[in-house]
Amino acid sequence: MKSPLSLFVTACLAASALPAQALDILPGLWEFESKGVVAGGQPIPNMQEVMAQMQKLPPEQRKAMEDMLTQQGLQMGDKGVRACLSAEQVKSQALPFQDDRPGCNQEVTERSEQLWKFRFHCLDSQGEGETRFASAREFTTVVNIVTAGKSGVTHMESHARWVGDDCGGLEASQGSR
């Protein structure tokens, strides 16, 4: 079984896959907070619990987790995981959240300025979800994922909010997830 942080990061990235492109969202630092994550019928700790667990890790393990996030262009935020989106990524709609593994594809099934519905299929998982845009600075996403060979569905609700123009030391990721 994956660690709660690993499941949380995976869920955040899945939730932000396609829908972040619907509105002209702002470039800069974004924070993705998840709640209501249930995997195989088991609730996954919320982000505050995961962050508290990370603080209890020995320093070298905590640094390894933080380094893993940094390598993916992510960092821990106040309430969730933060990612930097460059102006070029937003303008070209080349956001770094899509799963580019072989055998993965994604499709938007319904699109309006306030709502995107989408589905995705990979060799080891498939799912669907929807994103509702409150503004260019905020959106919420609900995703359901079924993983091959596993029982149950992973359900996640995510809230994304724009933190600001300045990404600090966090660089915009150039690749897809």
HUGILIN-V357720 format. One record per backbone hydrogen bond with DSSP energy under -0.5 kcal/mol. NH is the residue of the N-H (numbers start at 1). CO is the residue of the C=O. If there is no record, write none. Layout:
# HUGILIN-V357720
[[NH	CO] [NH	CO]]
This chain:
# HUGILIN-V357720
[[7	3] [8	4] [9	5] [10	6] [11	7] [12	8] [13	9] [14	10] [15	11] [16	12] [17	14] [21	18] [22	19] [25	23] [26	136] [28	85] [29	164] [30	83] [31	161] [32	81] [33	31] [33	159] [35	157] [38	36] [38	155] [39	42] [40	38] [40	153] [41	153] [42	39] [44	37] [47	34] [50	46] [51	47] [52	48] [53	49] [54	50] [55	51] [56	52] [56	53] [57	53] [57	54] [61	58] [62	58] [63	59] [64	60] [65	61] [66	62] [67	63] [68	64] [69	65] [70	66] [71	67] [72	68] [72	69] [73	70] [74	69] [75	82] [77	80] [81	32] [82	75] [83	30] [84	73] [85	28] [86	84] [90	86] [91	87] [92	88] [93	89] [94	89] [95	93] [98	95] [100	98] [104	101] [105	121] [107	119] [109	107] [109	117] [110	117] [112	115] [116	131] [117	110] [118	129] [119	107] [120	127] [121	105] [122	125] [126	146] [127	120] [128	144] [129	118] [130	142] [131	116] [132	140] [133	114] [134	132] [134	138] [135	138] [138	135] [139	160] [140	132] [141	158] [142	130] [143	156] [144	128] [145	154] [146	126] [147	145] [147	152] [148	124] [150	147] [154	145] [155	38] [155	153] [156	143] [157	35] [158	141] [159	33] [160	139] [161	31] [162	137] [163	29] [164	29] [167	165] [170	167] [173	84] [177	98]]
